[in-house]
Amino acid sequence: MPRLDQIRKQADDHRALAMDAHKLNLENLKLVGIFIDLSRNYTDLITKPTYQAVMESNSRTIDGSILRQFEKEVEERMKLTRQIIVEAKKSFDNQLKIQKLKDTFFSS
């Protein structure tokens, strides 16, 4: 009977590890989606007709108010991007992932 208990415990441990790995994978997919949205957000910003002239202009006659508005929008997006990166960093840290899996494995 002890052998059967050992096999069951190993199966439970493997199941717990698989569930944690699946959860981490879903978390990473969600974060990748967020980063894709951020990328689109930047692309949308630089392709706005109002800002297109700023991006393509190499003259010195750029409207200052448009340039300031563009800078403001870029700064807002950068602030949001930095916050998301800080929050997402732990999800992409392999050492933390390994520690989570070890904690799950040895907590059983």
C-alpha positions in Angstrom: 0.0 0.0 0.0 2.8 2.5 0.6 3.9 2.2 -3.0 0.3 3.0 -4.1 0.3 6.1 -1.8 3.6 7.2 -3.3 2.3 6.9 -6.8 -0.8 8.9 -5.9 1.3 11.6 -4.3 3.5 11.8 -7.4 0.4 12.1 -9.6 -1.1 14.8 -7.4 2.3 16.7 -7.5 2.4 16.4 -11.3 -1.2 17.6 -11.6 -0.4 20.6 -9.3 2.7 21.5 -11.4 0.7 21.2 -14.6 -2.0 23.5 -13.2 0.5 26.1 -12.1 2.3 25.9 -15.5 -1.0 26.3 -17.3 -1.9 29.3 -15.1 1.5 30.9 -15.8 1.0 30.3 -19.5 -2.4 32.0 -19.5 -1.0 34.9 -17.5 1.8 35.4 -20.0 -0.7 35.2 -22.9 -2.8 37.9 -21.3 0.3 40.1 -20.9 1.4 39.6 -24.5 -2.1 40.7 -25.5 -1.7 43.8 -23.4 1.7 44.6 -25.0 0.2 44.1 -28.5 -2.5 46.6 -27.6 0.1 49.1 -26.4 2.0 48.7 -29.6 -1.2 49.4 -31.6 -1.8 52.4 -29.4 1.6 53.9 -30.3 1.1 53.1 -34.0 -2.4 54.7 -33.9 -0.8 57.8 -32.3 1.8 58.3 -34.9 -0.5 57.7 -37.8 -3.1 60.2 -36.7 -3.6 62.7 -39.5 -3.0 65.6 -37.1 0.4 64.2 -36.1 1.4 62.7 -39.4 2.6 66.2 -40.5 4.8 66.3 -37.3 6.3 62.8 -38.1 7.0 63.6 -41.7 7.9 67.2 -41.5 11.6 68.1 -41.7 10.9 71.8 -41.9 11.0 74.3 -39.0 7.4 75.3 -39.4 5.7 72.8 -37.2 2.8 74.1 -35.2 3.9 74.3 -31.6 0.5 73.5 -30.1 0.2 70.4 -32.2 3.8 69.4 -31.2 3.0 70.0 -27.5 -0.2 67.9 -27.7 1.7 65.1 -29.4 4.3 65.2 -26.7 1.6 65.1 -24.0 0.0 62.0 -25.6 3.3 60.3 -25.9 4.2 61.0 -22.3 0.8 59.7 -21.1 1.3 56.5 -23.1 4.9 56.1 -21.8 3.7 56.5 -18.2 1.1 53.7 -18.8 3.6 51.5 -20.6 6.1 51.9 -17.7 3.5 50.9 -15.2 2.5 47.8 -17.1 6.1 46.8 -17.6 6.8 47.1 -13.8 3.7 45.0 -13.1 4.4 42.4 -15.8 8.1 42.0 -14.9 7.4 39.4 -12.3 5.5 37.3 -14.8 8.5 37.1 -17.1 11.1 36.5 -14.4 12.1 32.9 -14.8 13.6 32.6 -11.3 10.2 33.7 -9.8 8.5 31.1 -12.0 10.8 28.4 -10.8 10.3 29.4 -7.2 6.5 29.3 -7.6 6.7 25.8 -9.1 9.0 24.7 -6.3 6.7 26.2 -3.6 3.7 24.4 -5.2 5.6 21.1 -5.5 7.0 21.1 -1.9 3.8 22.4 -0.3 2.0 19.2 -1.0 
